[in-house]
Amino acid sequence: MSRKSSPFANLFLFIIFFVLYAPIFYLIFYSFNSGGTMSGFEGFTLDWYKELFSDTRLLIIVLNTVVIALLSALISTIIGVFGAIGIREMKRKRNQNSILGLNNVLIVSPDVIIGASFLILFTMAGIQLGFYSVLLSHIAFSIPIVVLMVLPKLMEMSPSLIDAAHDLGASRWNVLTKVILPYITPGIFAGFFMALTYSLDDFAVTFFVTGNGFSTLSVEIYSLARQGISLNINALSALIFLVTVVLVIVYYYISRRAGNQGMGGMRR
C-alpha cells in the first residue's frame, strides 16, 4: 500500500535542496557574466573559461589534483578492502570493535588536527613537503572511509557461501577472487568513489602538507579567493561541479551494474 508524502515534507525537502544548490547555480550563472563582477549580469560571455584554459599553471594544478585523487583512491581502496576483510575475520568481538573504534576516530577527528599531525610526522621523518606528502596523507585519511564502505557488505555476506566454496575444493585465493570480491564489489566501488571525492575536496589536510611549489585545486581556489573576487573562480567551480555530477552518474551506473553481475555470479 503506497503512502502519500505530506505537502509539508515536500516543502521542507524543496527548501533543503534550494539552500544547497542555489549558491552553486548562482556561482555558475555569473561565470558567464561579461561584466567581471557578481553584482549585476551585463551580458553572456565565455571569456572566463577561455582565460581559465589558457592558464598553464592552473592546468598543471588540475592535473596534480586528479593524479593525487586517483592514486590515493586506488591505493586506499586496495588497503581498505583487505583491512575490512581482516576485521571481519577477527575471532574476538572485542578486538573487532576496538579496531573499528580506532578506524572511526580517524573519520570524526578534525581535519586541522590530522593535517597538523601529518605535518609534524613528515617534518620529523625528513620527508619533503610536496607530491609525496600530499599523496601519503590522502591515502591515510581515505583508508578508514573505504573500510566503512566495504565492511557492511562483508558483514551481510553469509558464511555458508565461503564454507560451500571450501567444501567444493576452492583455495583461499579462489574464495577471495571468486566469492568474496564479486559479492562486495558494490562496496568497493562505493569506497573508491568516496575516497576519490574526499581527496578532490580536501583542503585542511592538504593545506598543512603541501609545499615546494606543489598545490591542489582546493588550496589554489582558497589562494585566489583571498586575492579578491574573480570570475575565474566561478568558471573553475562550474567545471568542478560538472565533473562531480558526471562522477556521481558513473558511480551509480557502475555500482548498479557491478551489483547485478555480482548477484548473477553468485547464483551461478
Secondary structure, 3 states (H helix, E strand, C coil): CCCCCCHHHHHHHHHHHHHHHHHHHHHHHHCCECCCCCCCCCCECCHHHHHHHCCHHHHHHHHHHHHHHHHHHHHHHHHHHHHHHHHHCCCCHHHHHHHHHHHHHHHHCCHHHHHHHHHHHHHHHCCCCCHHHHHHHHHHHHHHHHHHHHHHHHHHCCHHHHHHHHHCCCCHHHHHHHHHHHHCHHHHHHHHHHHHHHHHHCCHHHHHHCCCCCCCHHHHHHHHHHHCCCHHHHHHHHHHHHHHHHHHHHHHHHHHHHHHHHHHHHHC
